[in-house]
Amino acid sequence: MYGFYNMMDWGGFGWLSMLLFWGLVILGVVVLFRYSSRSERDNHHKEEKTSSDILKERYAKGEIDKKEFEEKKKDLLL
């Protein structure tokens, strides 16, 4: 009485637990795939900073003063 008939020990709901198990496995694979593709996409966007964006960030952080910011901005526009 092993195999298919063993599922009847749960009152006929053994197939439901098996369906739930495989549904969770498939859901886990889908979530893992979406998470990995999202993190790759986020990393790709982080690398696309322009030189003017970097210059603005440095000015905002206080690494350069206004005079130096204006000079470098002129250099970048030419």
N, CA, C and O atoms as a Maestro MAE file, in Angstrom:
{
 s_m_m2io_version
 :::
 2.0.0
}

f_m_ct {
 s_m_title
 :::
 protein
 m_atom[312] {
  # First column is atom index #
  i_m_mmod_type
  r_m_x_coord
  r_m_y_coord
  r_m_z_coord
  i_m_residue_number
  s_m_chain_name
  s_m_pdb_residue_name
  s_m_pdb_atom_name
  i_m_atomic_number
  :::
  1 25 0.808 -1.187 0.000 1 A "MET " " N  " 7
  2 3 0.000 0.000 0.000 1 A "MET " " CA " 6
  3 2 0.858 1.261 0.000 1 A "MET " " C  " 6
  4 15 0.534 2.232 0.683 1 A "MET " " O  " 8
  5 25 1.892 1.252 -0.721 2 A "TYR " " N  " 7
  6 3 2.709 2.459 -0.872 2 A "TYR " " CA " 6
  7 2 2.373 3.096 -2.203 2 A "TYR " " C  " 6
  8 15 1.657 2.503 -3.011 2 A "TYR " " O  " 8
  9 25 2.876 4.286 -2.442 3 A "GLY " " N  " 7
  10 3 2.649 4.959 -3.713 3 A "GLY " " CA " 6
  11 2 1.394 5.793 -3.673 3 A "GLY " " C  " 6
  12 15 1.182 6.558 -2.732 3 A "GLY " " O  " 8
  13 25 0.560 5.655 -4.682 4 A "PHE " " N  " 7
  14 3 -0.627 6.481 -4.833 4 A "PHE " " CA " 6
  15 2 -1.605 6.282 -3.680 4 A "PHE " " C  " 6
  16 15 -2.185 7.245 -3.180 4 A "PHE " " O  " 8
  17 25 -1.783 5.064 -3.270 5 A "TYR " " N  " 7
  18 3 -2.770 4.791 -2.226 5 A "TYR " " CA " 6
  19 2 -2.333 5.301 -0.856 5 A "TYR " " C  " 6
  20 15 -3.166 5.449 0.038 5 A "TYR " " O  " 8
  21 25 -1.052 5.568 -0.680 6 A "ASN " " N  " 7
  22 3 -0.561 6.115 0.583 6 A "ASN " " CA " 6
  23 2 -1.089 7.539 0.807 6 A "ASN " " C  " 6
  24 15 -1.203 7.984 1.949 6 A "ASN " " O  " 8
  25 25 -1.417 8.265 -0.298 7 A "MET " " N  " 7
  26 3 -1.951 9.615 -0.170 7 A "MET " " CA " 6
  27 2 -3.351 9.610 0.434 7 A "MET " " C  " 6
  28 15 -3.814 10.634 0.938 7 A "MET " " O  " 8
  29 25 -4.009 8.496 0.387 8 A "MET " " N  " 7
  30 3 -5.354 8.414 0.931 8 A "MET " " CA " 6
  31 2 -5.351 8.450 2.461 8 A "MET " " C  " 6
  32 15 -6.397 8.644 3.080 8 A "MET " " O  " 8
  33 25 -4.183 8.264 3.066 9 A "ASP " " N  " 7
  34 3 -4.101 8.313 4.519 9 A "ASP " " CA " 6
  35 2 -4.442 9.703 5.046 9 A "ASP " " C  " 6
  36 15 -4.801 9.837 6.215 9 A "ASP " " O  " 8
  37 25 -4.341 10.718 4.235 10 A "TRP " " N  " 7
  38 3 -4.640 12.082 4.634 10 A "TRP " " CA " 6
  39 2 -6.094 12.422 4.343 10 A "TRP " " C  " 6
  40 15 -6.451 13.597 4.263 10 A "TRP " " O  " 8
  41 25 -6.902 11.447 4.191 11 A "GLY " " N  " 7
  42 3 -8.312 11.678 3.946 11 A "GLY " " CA " 6
  43 2 -8.603 12.096 2.517 11 A "GLY " " C  " 6
  44 15 -9.601 12.773 2.268 11 A "GLY " " O  " 8
  45 25 -7.765 11.714 1.581 12 A "GLY " " N  " 7
  46 3 -7.971 12.073 0.186 12 A "GLY " " CA " 6
  47 2 -7.403 13.418 -0.194 12 A "GLY " " C  " 6
  48 15 -7.579 13.850 -1.333 12 A "GLY " " O  " 8
  49 25 -6.719 14.107 0.726 13 A "PHE " " N  " 7
  50 3 -6.161 15.424 0.429 13 A "PHE " " CA " 6
  51 2 -4.646 15.381 0.229 13 A "PHE " " C  " 6
  52 15 -3.992 16.423 0.264 13 A "PHE " " O  " 8
  53 25 -4.093 14.216 0.024 14 A "GLY " " N  " 7
  54 3 -2.660 14.091 -0.246 14 A "GLY " " CA " 6
  55 2 -2.277 14.772 -1.544 14 A "GLY " " C  " 6
  56 15 -1.204 15.366 -1.648 14 A "GLY " " O  " 8
  57 25 -3.150 14.687 -2.531 15 A "TRP " " N  " 7
  58 3 -2.874 15.345 -3.806 15 A "TRP " " CA " 6
  59 2 -2.831 16.863 -3.647 15 A "TRP " " C  " 6
  60 15 -2.118 17.553 -4.376 15 A "TRP " " O  " 8
  61 25 -3.599 17.373 -2.689 16 A "LEU " " N  " 7
  62 3 -3.608 18.810 -2.444 16 A "LEU " " CA " 6
  63 2 -2.266 19.273 -1.868 16 A "LEU " " C  " 6
  64 15 -1.755 20.329 -2.243 16 A "LEU " " O  " 8
  65 25 -1.710 18.493 -0.975 17 A "SER " " N  " 7
  66 3 -0.414 18.863 -0.400 17 A "SER " " CA " 6
  67 2 0.684 18.774 -1.456 17 A "SER " " C  " 6
  68 15 1.605 19.589 -1.467 17 A "SER " " O  " 8
  69 25 0.586 17.778 -2.348 18 A "MET " " N  " 7
  70 3 1.572 17.651 -3.414 18 A "MET " " CA " 6
  71 2 1.454 18.833 -4.384 18 A "MET " " C  " 6
  72 15 2.467 19.368 -4.834 18 A "MET " " O  " 8
  73 25 0.241 19.235 -4.700 19 A "LEU " " N  " 7
  74 3 0.018 20.381 -5.574 19 A "LEU " " CA " 6
  75 2 0.537 21.660 -4.922 19 A "LEU " " C  " 6
  76 15 1.144 22.496 -5.593 19 A "LEU " " O  " 8
  77 25 0.307 21.815 -3.643 20 A "LEU " " N  " 7
  78 3 0.798 22.976 -2.912 20 A "LEU " " CA " 6
  79 2 2.325 22.998 -2.889 20 A "LEU " " C  " 6
  80 15 2.937 24.052 -3.059 20 A "LEU " " O  " 8
  81 25 2.934 21.840 -2.680 21 A "PHE " " N  " 7
  82 3 4.395 21.741 -2.668 21 A "PHE " " CA " 6
  83 2 4.986 22.196 -3.999 21 A "PHE " " C  " 6
  84 15 5.886 23.035 -4.025 21 A "PHE " " O  " 8
  85 25 4.484 21.646 -5.101 22 A "TRP " " N  " 7
  86 3 5.029 21.989 -6.411 22 A "TRP " " CA " 6
  87 2 4.707 23.436 -6.782 22 A "TRP " " C  " 6
  88 15 5.491 24.081 -7.478 22 A "TRP " " O  " 8
  89 25 3.584 23.943 -6.334 23 A "GLY " " N  " 7
  90 3 3.265 25.345 -6.573 23 A "GLY " " CA " 6
  91 2 4.252 26.261 -5.874 23 A "GLY " " C  " 6
  92 15 4.673 27.273 -6.436 23 A "GLY " " O  " 8
  93 25 4.623 25.910 -4.650 24 A "LEU " " N  " 7
  94 3 5.609 26.708 -3.915 24 A "LEU " " CA " 6
  95 2 6.992 26.616 -4.540 24 A "LEU " " C  " 6
  96 15 7.732 27.600 -4.560 24 A "LEU " " O  " 8
  97 25 7.343 25.446 -5.049 25 A "VAL " " N  " 7
  98 3 8.641 25.288 -5.713 25 A "VAL " " CA " 6
  99 2 8.692 26.173 -6.962 25 A "VAL " " C  " 6
  100 15 9.676 26.878 -7.183 25 A "VAL " " O  " 8
  101 25 7.644 26.135 -7.768 26 A "ILE " " N  " 7
  102 3 7.603 26.952 -8.983 26 A "ILE " " CA " 6
  103 2 7.594 28.430 -8.638 26 A "ILE " " C  " 6
  104 15 8.278 29.219 -9.290 26 A "ILE " " O  " 8
  105 25 6.840 28.814 -7.634 27 A "LEU " " N  " 7
  106 3 6.798 30.205 -7.197 27 A "LEU " " CA " 6
  107 2 8.183 30.662 -6.727 27 A "LEU " " C  " 6
  108 15 8.599 31.783 -7.023 27 A "LEU " " O  " 8
  109 25 8.885 29.812 -6.009 28 A "GLY " " N  " 7
  110 3 10.230 30.154 -5.548 28 A "GLY " " CA " 6
  111 2 11.193 30.370 -6.706 28 A "GLY " " C  " 6
  112 15 12.016 31.284 -6.667 28 A "GLY " " O  " 8
  113 25 11.095 29.538 -7.731 29 A "VAL " " N  " 7
  114 3 11.956 29.696 -8.901 29 A "VAL " " CA " 6
  115 2 11.639 31.006 -9.613 29 A "VAL " " C  " 6
  116 15 12.556 31.715 -10.028 29 A "VAL " " O  " 8
  117 25 10.371 31.336 -9.761 30 A "VAL " " N  " 7
  118 3 9.976 32.582 -10.431 30 A "VAL " " CA " 6
  119 2 10.458 33.793 -9.641 30 A "VAL " " C  " 6
  120 15 10.986 34.739 -10.226 30 A "VAL " " O  " 8
  121 25 10.287 33.778 -8.328 31 A "VAL " " N  " 7
  122 3 10.732 34.900 -7.494 31 A "VAL " " CA " 6
  123 2 12.246 35.048 -7.562 31 A "VAL " " C  " 6
  124 15 12.752 36.166 -7.653 31 A "VAL " " O  " 8
  125 25 12.968 33.948 -7.521 32 A "LEU " " N  " 7
  126 3 14.424 33.994 -7.613 32 A "LEU " " CA " 6
  127 2 14.864 34.568 -8.953 32 A "LEU " " C  " 6
  128 15 15.794 35.374 -9.005 32 A "LEU " " O  " 8
  129 25 14.214 34.168 -10.025 33 A "PHE " " N  " 7
  130 3 14.548 34.680 -11.356 33 A "PHE " " CA " 6
  131 2 14.278 36.181 -11.447 33 A "PHE " " C  " 6
  132 15 15.108 36.928 -11.965 33 A "PHE " " O  " 8
  133 25 13.138 36.622 -10.954 34 A "ARG " " N  " 7
  134 3 12.793 38.046 -11.018 34 A "ARG " " CA " 6
  135 2 13.733 38.875 -10.146 34 A "ARG " " C  " 6
  136 15 14.109 39.984 -10.526 34 A "ARG " " O  " 8
  137 25 14.111 38.356 -8.996 35 A "TYR " " N  " 7
  138 3 15.025 39.077 -8.113 35 A "TYR " " CA " 6
  139 2 16.396 39.235 -8.762 35 A "TYR " " C  " 6
  140 15 16.994 40.310 -8.705 35 A "TYR " " O  " 8
  141 25 16.892 38.168 -9.379 36 A "SER " " N  " 7
  142 3 18.218 38.236 -9.992 36 A "SER " " CA " 6
  143 2 18.211 39.162 -11.197 36 A "SER " " C  " 6
  144 15 19.184 39.884 -11.413 36 A "SER " " O  " 8
  145 25 17.151 39.164 -11.984 37 A "SER " " N  " 7
  146 3 17.112 40.055 -13.146 37 A "SER " " CA " 6
  147 2 16.942 41.504 -12.705 37 A "SER " " C  " 6
  148 15 17.475 42.405 -13.353 37 A "SER " " O  " 8
  149 25 16.214 41.750 -11.620 38 A "ARG " " N  " 7
  150 3 16.044 43.116 -11.134 38 A "ARG " " CA " 6
  151 2 17.356 43.671 -10.600 38 A "ARG " " C  " 6
  152 15 17.670 44.836 -10.847 38 A "ARG " " O  " 8
  153 25 18.125 42.874 -9.880 39 A "SER " " N  " 7
  154 3 19.377 43.376 -9.329 39 A "SER " " CA " 6
  155 2 20.392 43.640 -10.444 39 A "SER " " C  " 6
  156 15 21.196 44.565 -10.326 39 A "SER " " O  " 8
  157 25 20.375 42.853 -11.518 40 A "GLU " " N  " 7
  158 3 21.247 43.132 -12.650 40 A "GLU " " CA " 6
  159 2 20.843 44.431 -13.320 40 A "GLU " " C  " 6
  160 15 21.704 45.215 -13.717 40 A "GLU " " O  " 8
  161 25 19.551 44.669 -13.451 41 A "ARG " " N  " 7
  162 3 19.057 45.886 -14.085 41 A "ARG " " CA " 6
  163 2 19.404 47.103 -13.224 41 A "ARG " " C  " 6
  164 15 19.774 48.145 -13.765 41 A "ARG " " O  " 8
  165 25 19.294 46.994 -11.902 42 A "ASP " " N  " 7
  166 3 19.634 48.094 -11.012 42 A "ASP " " CA " 6
  167 2 21.123 48.418 -11.084 42 A "ASP " " C  " 6
  168 15 21.504 49.588 -11.101 42 A "ASP " " O  " 8
  169 25 21.962 47.392 -11.127 43 A "ASN " " N  " 7
  170 3 23.399 47.611 -11.225 43 A "ASN " " CA " 6
  171 2 23.755 48.275 -12.544 43 A "ASN " " C  " 6
  172 15 24.676 49.089 -12.602 43 A "ASN " " O  " 8
  173 25 23.040 47.938 -13.593 44 A "HIS " " N  " 7
  174 3 23.308 48.536 -14.899 44 A "HIS " " CA " 6
  175 2 23.003 50.027 -14.873 44 A "HIS " " C  " 6
  176 15 23.749 50.814 -15.457 44 A "HIS " " O  " 8
  177 25 21.935 50.428 -14.216 45 A "HIS " " N  " 7
  178 3 21.573 51.835 -14.150 45 A "HIS " " CA " 6
  179 2 22.566 52.633 -13.298 45 A "HIS " " C  " 6
  180 15 22.782 53.817 -13.557 45 A "HIS " " O  " 8
  181 25 23.150 52.022 -12.320 46 A "LYS " " N  " 7
  182 3 24.099 52.728 -11.470 46 A "LYS " " CA " 6
  183 2 25.358 53.109 -12.243 46 A "LYS " " C  " 6
  184 15 26.015 54.092 -11.899 46 A "LYS " " O  " 8
  185 25 25.703 52.353 -13.276 47 A "GLU " " N  " 7
  186 3 26.918 52.608 -14.036 47 A "GLU " " CA " 6
  187 2 26.726 53.679 -15.104 47 A "GLU " " C  " 6
  188 15 27.704 54.083 -15.733 47 A "GLU " " O  " 8
  189 25 25.517 54.148 -15.329 48 A "GLU " " N  " 7
  190 3 25.239 55.075 -16.414 48 A "GLU " " CA " 6
  191 2 25.251 56.537 -15.974 48 A "GLU " " C  " 6
  192 15 24.497 57.341 -16.522 48 A "GLU " " O  " 8
  193 25 26.064 56.893 -15.025 49 A "LYS " " N  " 7
  194 3 26.151 58.280 -14.591 49 A "LYS " " CA " 6
  195 2 26.964 59.071 -15.611 49 A "LYS " " C  " 6
  196 15 28.002 58.613 -16.090 49 A "LYS " " O  " 8
  197 25 26.475 60.258 -15.931 50 A "THR " " N  " 7
  198 3 27.229 61.121 -16.827 50 A "THR " " CA " 6
  199 2 28.244 61.920 -16.020 50 A "THR " " C  " 6
  200 15 28.197 61.963 -14.790 50 A "THR " " O  " 8
  201 25 29.156 62.545 -16.741 51 A "SER " " N  " 7
  202 3 30.179 63.324 -16.049 51 A "SER " " CA " 6
  203 2 29.561 64.530 -15.341 51 A "SER " " C  " 6
  204 15 30.037 64.940 -14.282 51 A "SER " " O  " 8
  205 25 28.508 65.096 -15.921 52 A "SER " " N  " 7
  206 3 27.862 66.229 -15.251 52 A "SER " " CA " 6
  207 2 27.143 65.778 -13.981 52 A "SER " " C  " 6
  208 15 27.082 66.527 -13.006 52 A "SER " " O  " 8
  209 25 26.597 64.558 -13.986 53 A "ASP " " N  " 7
  210 3 25.973 64.027 -12.770 53 A "ASP " " CA " 6
  211 2 27.002 63.864 -11.653 53 A "ASP " " C  " 6
  212 15 26.740 64.201 -10.498 53 A "ASP " " O  " 8
  213 25 28.149 63.353 -12.006 54 A "ILE " " N  " 7
  214 3 29.211 63.162 -11.014 54 A "ILE " " CA " 6
  215 2 29.688 64.507 -10.481 54 A "ILE " " C  " 6
  216 15 29.949 64.663 -9.288 54 A "ILE " " O  " 8
  217 25 29.797 65.476 -11.388 55 A "LEU " " N  " 7
  218 3 30.213 66.814 -10.970 55 A "LEU " " CA " 6
  219 2 29.197 67.430 -10.009 55 A "LEU " " C  " 6
  220 15 29.578 68.039 -9.008 55 A "LEU " " O  " 8
  221 25 27.918 67.276 -10.307 56 A "LYS " " N  " 7
  222 3 26.867 67.802 -9.433 56 A "LYS " " CA " 6
  223 2 26.893 67.115 -8.067 56 A "LYS " " C  " 6
  224 15 26.693 67.767 -7.041 56 A "LYS " " O  " 8
  225 25 27.135 65.819 -8.049 57 A "GLU " " N  " 7
  226 3 27.221 65.091 -6.779 57 A "GLU " " CA " 6
  227 2 28.393 65.587 -5.939 57 A "GLU " " C  " 6
  228 15 28.269 65.776 -4.729 57 A "GLU " " O  " 8
  229 25 29.532 65.796 -6.596 58 A "ARG " " N  " 7
  230 3 30.708 66.278 -5.860 58 A "ARG " " CA " 6
  231 2 30.458 67.663 -5.276 58 A "ARG " " C  " 6
  232 15 30.882 67.960 -4.159 58 A "ARG " " O  " 8
  233 25 29.771 68.505 -6.034 59 A "TYR " " N  " 7
  234 3 29.439 69.846 -5.541 59 A "TYR " " CA " 6
  235 2 28.461 69.763 -4.375 59 A "TYR " " C  " 6
  236 15 28.597 70.484 -3.386 59 A "TYR " " O  " 8
  237 25 27.478 68.880 -4.500 60 A "ALA " " N  " 7
  238 3 26.483 68.724 -3.438 60 A "ALA " " CA " 6
  239 2 27.114 68.179 -2.156 60 A "ALA " " C  " 6
  240 15 26.704 68.550 -1.056 60 A "ALA " " O  " 8
  241 25 28.098 67.309 -2.292 61 A "LYS " " N  " 7
  242 3 28.769 66.755 -1.116 61 A "LYS " " CA " 6
  243 2 29.750 67.738 -0.489 61 A "LYS " " C  " 6
  244 15 30.199 67.533 0.639 61 A "LYS " " O  " 8
  245 25 30.085 68.804 -1.213 62 A "GLY " " N  " 7
  246 3 31.024 69.781 -0.684 62 A "GLY " " CA " 6
  247 2 32.469 69.451 -1.005 62 A "GLY " " C  " 6
  248 15 33.380 70.038 -0.420 62 A "GLY " " O  " 8
  249 25 32.694 68.532 -1.917 63 A "GLU " " N  " 7
  250 3 34.061 68.186 -2.283 63 A "GLU " " CA " 6
  251 2 34.720 69.286 -3.105 63 A "GLU " " C  " 6
  252 15 35.939 69.449 -3.056 63 A "GLU " " O  " 8
  253 25 33.924 70.046 -3.863 64 A "ILE " " N  " 7
  254 3 34.447 71.163 -4.645 64 A "ILE " " CA " 6
  255 2 33.602 72.395 -4.344 64 A "ILE " " C  " 6
  256 15 32.435 72.289 -3.967 64 A "ILE " " O  " 8
  257 25 34.210 73.561 -4.518 65 A "ASP " " N  " 7
  258 3 33.469 74.796 -4.266 65 A "ASP " " CA " 6
  259 2 32.784 75.272 -5.549 65 A "ASP " " C  " 6
  260 15 32.904 74.644 -6.601 65 A "ASP " " O  " 8
  261 25 32.066 76.393 -5.442 66 A "LYS " " N  " 7
  262 3 31.273 76.883 -6.571 66 A "LYS " " CA " 6
  263 2 32.158 77.298 -7.751 66 A "LYS " " C  " 6
  264 15 31.816 77.053 -8.908 66 A "LYS " " O  " 8
  265 25 33.277 77.917 -7.453 67 A "LYS " " N  " 7
  266 3 34.177 78.363 -8.520 67 A "LYS " " CA " 6
  267 2 34.704 77.171 -9.319 67 A "LYS " " C  " 6
  268 15 34.699 77.179 -10.550 67 A "LYS " " O  " 8
  269 25 35.148 76.170 -8.610 68 A "GLU " " N  " 7
  270 3 35.665 74.972 -9.275 68 A "GLU " " CA " 6
  271 2 34.552 74.246 -10.041 68 A "GLU " " C  " 6
  272 15 34.779 73.706 -11.124 68 A "GLU " " O  " 8
  273 25 33.354 74.243 -9.462 69 A "PHE " " N  " 7
  274 3 32.204 73.631 -10.135 69 A "PHE " " CA " 6
  275 2 31.925 74.321 -11.461 69 A "PHE " " C  " 6
  276 15 31.725 73.659 -12.479 69 A "PHE " " O  " 8
  277 25 31.911 75.658 -11.451 70 A "GLU " " N  " 7
  278 3 31.633 76.417 -12.676 70 A "GLU " " CA " 6
  279 2 32.721 76.188 -13.725 70 A "GLU " " C  " 6
  280 15 32.421 76.068 -14.913 70 A "GLU " " O  " 8
  281 25 33.970 76.127 -13.296 71 A "GLU " " N  " 7
  282 3 35.079 75.898 -14.228 71 A "GLU " " CA " 6
  283 2 34.966 74.526 -14.889 71 A "GLU " " C  " 6
  284 15 35.109 74.390 -16.104 71 A "GLU " " O  " 8
  285 25 34.711 73.533 -14.077 72 A "LYS " " N  " 7
  286 3 34.610 72.172 -14.617 72 A "LYS " " CA " 6
  287 2 33.374 72.017 -15.491 72 A "LYS " " C  " 6
  288 15 33.390 71.266 -16.466 72 A "LYS " " O  " 8
  289 25 32.311 72.719 -15.148 73 A "LYS " " N  " 7
  290 3 31.086 72.675 -15.942 73 A "LYS " " CA " 6
  291 2 31.339 73.250 -17.341 73 A "LYS " " C  " 6
  292 15 30.868 72.710 -18.342 73 A "LYS " " O  " 8
  293 25 32.091 74.354 -17.388 74 A "LYS " " N  " 7
  294 3 32.460 74.936 -18.682 74 A "LYS " " CA " 6
  295 2 33.307 73.972 -19.494 74 A "LYS " " C  " 6
  296 15 33.106 73.827 -20.700 74 A "LYS " " O  " 8
  297 25 34.254 73.311 -18.835 75 A "ASP " " N  " 7
  298 3 35.107 72.348 -19.533 75 A "ASP " " CA " 6
  299 2 34.295 71.192 -20.111 75 A "ASP " " C  " 6
  300 15 34.583 70.708 -21.206 75 A "ASP " " O  " 8
  301 25 33.298 70.761 -19.382 76 A "LEU " " N  " 7
  302 3 32.492 69.620 -19.852 76 A "LEU " " CA " 6
  303 2 31.590 69.999 -21.022 76 A "LEU " " C  " 6
  304 15 31.321 69.167 -21.889 76 A "LEU " " O  " 8
  305 25 31.126 71.231 -21.057 77 A "LEU " " N  " 7
  306 3 30.227 71.662 -22.128 77 A "LEU " " CA " 6
  307 2 30.972 71.869 -23.448 77 A "LEU " " C  " 6
  308 15 30.358 71.800 -24.513 77 A "LEU " " O  " 8
  309 25 32.276 72.119 -23.399 78 A "LEU " " N  " 7
  310 3 33.051 72.338 -24.626 78 A "LEU " " CA " 6
  311 2 33.472 71.089 -25.275 78 A "LEU " " C  " 6
  312 15 34.130 71.124 -26.315 78 A "LEU " " O  " 8
  :::
 }
 m_bond[311] {
  # First column is bond index #
  i_m_from
  i_m_to
  i_m_order
  :::
  1 1 2 1
  2 2 3 1
  3 3 4 2
  4 3 5 1
  5 5 6 1
  6 6 7 1
  7 7 8 2
  8 7 9 1
  9 9 10 1
  10 10 11 1
  11 11 12 2
  12 11 13 1
  13 13 14 1
  14 14 15 1
  15 15 16 2
  16 15 17 1
  17 17 18 1
  18 18 19 1
  19 19 20 2
  20 19 21 1
  21 21 22 1
  22 22 23 1
  23 23 24 2
  24 23 25 1
  25 25 26 1
  26 26 27 1
  27 27 28 2
  28 27 29 1
  29 29 30 1
  30 30 31 1
  31 31 32 2
  32 31 33 1
  33 33 34 1
  34 34 35 1
  35 35 36 2
  36 35 37 1
  37 37 38 1
  38 38 39 1
  39 39 40 2
  40 39 41 1
  41 41 42 1
  42 42 43 1
  43 43 44 2
  44 43 45 1
  45 45 46 1
  46 46 47 1
  47 47 48 2
  48 47 49 1
  49 49 50 1
  50 50 51 1
  51 51 52 2
  52 51 53 1
  53 53 54 1
  54 54 55 1
  55 55 56 2
  56 55 57 1
  57 57 58 1
  58 58 59 1
  59 59 60 2
  60 59 61 1
  61 61 62 1
  62 62 63 1
  63 63 64 2
  64 63 65 1
  65 65 66 1
  66 66 67 1
  67 67 68 2
  68 67 69 1
  69 69 70 1
  70 70 71 1
  71 71 72 2
  72 71 73 1
  73 73 74 1
  74 74 75 1
  75 75 76 2
  76 75 77 1
  77 77 78 1
  78 78 79 1
  79 79 80 2
  80 79 81 1
  81 81 82 1
  82 82 83 1
  83 83 84 2
  84 83 85 1
  85 85 86 1
  86 86 87 1
  87 87 88 2
  88 87 89 1
  89 89 90 1
  90 90 91 1
  91 91 92 2
  92 91 93 1
  93 93 94 1
  94 94 95 1
  95 95 96 2
  96 95 97 1
  97 97 98 1
  98 98 99 1
  99 99 100 2
  100 99 101 1
  101 101 102 1
  102 102 103 1
  103 103 104 2
  104 103 105 1
  105 105 106 1
  106 106 107 1
  107 107 108 2
  108 107 109 1
  109 109 110 1
  110 110 111 1
  111 111 112 2
  112 111 113 1
  113 113 114 1
  114 114 115 1
  115 115 116 2
  116 115 117 1
  117 117 118 1
  118 118 119 1
  119 119 120 2
  120 119 121 1
  121 121 122 1
  122 122 123 1
  123 123 124 2
  124 123 125 1
  125 125 126 1
  126 126 127 1
  127 127 128 2
  128 127 129 1
  129 129 130 1
  130 130 131 1
  131 131 132 2
  132 131 133 1
  133 133 134 1
  134 134 135 1
  135 135 136 2
  136 135 137 1
  137 137 138 1
  138 138 139 1
  139 139 140 2
  140 139 141 1
  141 141 142 1
  142 142 143 1
  143 143 144 2
  144 143 145 1
  145 145 146 1
  146 146 147 1
  147 147 148 2
  148 147 149 1
  149 149 150 1
  150 150 151 1
  151 151 152 2
  152 151 153 1
  153 153 154 1
  154 154 155 1
  155 155 156 2
  156 155 157 1
  157 157 158 1
  158 158 159 1
  159 159 160 2
  160 159 161 1
  161 161 162 1
  162 162 163 1
  163 163 164 2
  164 163 165 1
  165 165 166 1
  166 166 167 1
  167 167 168 2
  168 167 169 1
  169 169 170 1
  170 170 171 1
  171 171 172 2
  172 171 173 1
  173 173 174 1
  174 174 175 1
  175 175 176 2
  176 175 177 1
  177 177 178 1
  178 178 179 1
  179 179 180 2
  180 179 181 1
  181 181 182 1
  182 182 183 1
  183 183 184 2
  184 183 185 1
  185 185 186 1
  186 186 187 1
  187 187 188 2
  188 187 189 1
  189 189 190 1
  190 190 191 1
  191 191 192 2
  192 191 193 1
  193 193 194 1
  194 194 195 1
  195 195 196 2
  196 195 197 1
  197 197 198 1
  198 198 199 1
  199 199 200 2
  200 199 201 1
  201 201 202 1
  202 202 203 1
  203 203 204 2
  204 203 205 1
  205 205 206 1
  206 206 207 1
  207 207 208 2
  208 207 209 1
  209 209 210 1
  210 210 211 1
  211 211 212 2
  212 211 213 1
  213 213 214 1
  214 214 215 1
  215 215 216 2
  216 215 217 1
  217 217 218 1
  218 218 219 1
  219 219 220 2
  220 219 221 1
  221 221 222 1
  222 222 223 1
  223 223 224 2
  224 223 225 1
  225 225 226 1
  226 226 227 1
  227 227 228 2
  228 227 229 1
  229 229 230 1
  230 230 231 1
  231 231 232 2
  232 231 233 1
  233 233 234 1
  234 234 235 1
  235 235 236 2
  236 235 237 1
  237 237 238 1
  238 238 239 1
  239 239 240 2
  240 239 241 1
  241 241 242 1
  242 242 243 1
  243 243 244 2
  244 243 245 1
  245 245 246 1
  246 246 247 1
  247 247 248 2
  248 247 249 1
  249 249 250 1
  250 250 251 1
  251 251 252 2
  252 251 253 1
  253 253 254 1
  254 254 255 1
  255 255 256 2
  256 255 257 1
  257 257 258 1
  258 258 259 1
  259 259 260 2
  260 259 261 1
  261 261 262 1
  262 262 263 1
  263 263 264 2
  264 263 265 1
  265 265 266 1
  266 266 267 1
  267 267 268 2
  268 267 269 1
  269 269 270 1
  270 270 271 1
  271 271 272 2
  272 271 273 1
  273 273 274 1
  274 274 275 1
  275 275 276 2
  276 275 277 1
  277 277 278 1
  278 278 279 1
  279 279 280 2
  280 279 281 1
  281 281 282 1
  282 282 283 1
  283 283 284 2
  284 283 285 1
  285 285 286 1
  286 286 287 1
  287 287 288 2
  288 287 289 1
  289 289 290 1
  290 290 291 1
  291 291 292 2
  292 291 293 1
  293 293 294 1
  294 294 295 1
  295 295 296 2
  296 295 297 1
  297 297 298 1
  298 298 299 1
  299 299 300 2
  300 299 301 1
  301 301 302 1
  302 302 303 1
  303 303 304 2
  304 303 305 1
  305 305 306 1
  306 306 307 1
  307 307 308 2
  308 307 309 1
  309 309 310 1
  310 310 311 1
  311 311 312 2
  :::
 }
}
